[in-house]
Structure formats: C-alpha cells, structure tokens
Amino acid sequence: MRIQVRRTGGFAGIERQAEVGTSGRPDAQEWHTLAEQAVAAGQGVPPLGVPDGFSYEITVDGKTVYAADPALTPEQRELISRVLREGA
C-alpha cells in the first residue's frame, strides 16, 4: 500500500508532503487499518478550514480524500503525523 500526505496552509503557508510504502513492513497491517479509517472519514472535495489552519490531501493506493484542521478524526491525525514523520 502507498500512502501519501500533502499538507498545505498554516501560518507560513509552507507545503509539505511525504509518502510511505507499507510493503514488507512488520507493522503493515496497522498502517492499512489506519489508512482505511482515515480515507473512509475523508471528503471528496477540500473542506473549508480555519484561518492559518492546515489542509490535507491523503492518497492511499490512488484514492484521494481531503481533510482540514480542526475537523480531523483521530485516525486521520495519527496517519498524517506518522506519514509526515516517517515518510520520504
């Protein structure tokens, strides 16, 4: 599974993106579950966020959904954090 996250917005407006491939990872099932939950809660179009808040584009195996602060689900927040921290 390929998981990509693109973060835009924020006070400085700096875009950040990262990607994680789960193939061969010992924790792949955990990533898959988290990604499926995050995508299921996402929206098909970018939602309105708050001033200086972040907006996110989450793509899992070619399917893209959108989310924005402060309305992230716990699963979306965890997935986004992990991908931006561990991804390339």
C-alpha positions as CSV (number, residue, x, y, z in Angstrom):
1,M,0.0,0.0,0.0
2,R,1.2,3.5,-0.9
3,I,0.2,6.3,1.5
4,Q,0.8,9.9,0.5
5,V,0.1,13.0,2.5
6,R,0.2,16.6,1.3
7,R,-0.2,19.4,3.9
8,T,-0.8,23.0,2.8
9,G,-1.8,26.2,4.6
10,G,-0.7,27.1,8.1
11,F,0.6,30.4,9.3
12,A,3.7,30.4,6.9
13,G,1.8,28.7,4.0
14,I,4.6,26.1,3.6
15,E,3.6,23.0,1.7
16,R,4.9,19.6,3.0
17,Q,4.5,16.2,1.5
18,A,5.6,12.7,2.3
19,E,5.0,9.1,1.2
20,V,5.2,5.7,2.9
21,G,5.1,2.3,1.3
22,T,3.9,-0.4,3.6
23,S,5.2,-3.4,1.6
24,G,7.5,-5.5,3.7
25,R,7.0,-3.5,6.9
26,P,6.3,-5.6,10.0
27,D,3.6,-3.1,11.0
28,A,1.9,-3.0,7.6
29,Q,-1.4,-4.2,8.9
30,E,-1.5,-1.4,11.4
31,W,-0.8,1.1,8.6
32,H,-3.5,-0.5,6.4
33,T,-6.2,-0.2,9.1
34,L,-5.3,3.4,9.9
35,A,-5.2,4.4,6.3
36,E,-8.6,2.7,5.6
37,Q,-10.2,4.5,8.5
38,A,-8.7,7.9,7.5
39,V,-9.8,7.6,3.9
40,A,-13.3,6.5,5.0
41,A,-13.7,9.7,7.0
42,G,-12.3,12.0,4.3
43,Q,-14.2,14.2,1.9
44,G,-14.2,14.1,-1.9
45,V,-13.5,17.9,-2.1
46,P,-11.3,20.1,0.0
47,P,-13.3,21.3,3.0
48,L,-13.2,24.8,4.4
49,G,-10.7,25.0,7.2
50,V,-9.9,27.7,9.7
51,P,-7.6,30.7,9.1
52,D,-3.9,29.6,9.4
53,G,-5.0,26.0,9.8
54,F,-3.7,23.1,7.7
55,S,-5.5,21.4,4.9
56,Y,-4.6,17.8,3.9
57,E,-4.7,15.7,0.8
58,I,-4.5,12.0,1.7
59,T,-3.9,9.5,-1.1
60,V,-4.0,5.7,-0.5
61,D,-3.3,3.5,-3.5
62,G,-4.6,6.2,-5.9
63,K,-7.7,7.2,-4.0
64,T,-7.5,10.8,-2.7
65,V,-9.6,12.4,0.0
66,Y,-9.3,15.7,1.8
67,A,-9.4,16.9,5.4
68,A,-8.7,20.1,7.3
69,D,-7.9,21.3,10.8
70,P,-9.6,21.3,13.3
71,A,-12.0,18.6,12.0
72,L,-9.6,15.7,11.7
73,T,-10.6,12.4,13.1
74,P,-8.1,10.8,15.5
75,E,-7.2,8.2,12.8
76,Q,-6.5,11.0,10.2
77,R,-4.4,12.9,12.7
78,E,-2.4,9.8,13.5
79,L,-1.9,8.8,9.9
80,I,-0.9,12.3,8.8
81,S,1.6,12.5,11.7
82,R,3.1,9.2,11.0
83,V,3.5,9.7,7.3
84,L,5.0,13.2,7.7
85,R,7.4,11.9,10.3
86,E,8.4,8.6,8.8
87,G,7.9,9.2,5.1
88,A,10.2,10.3,2.4
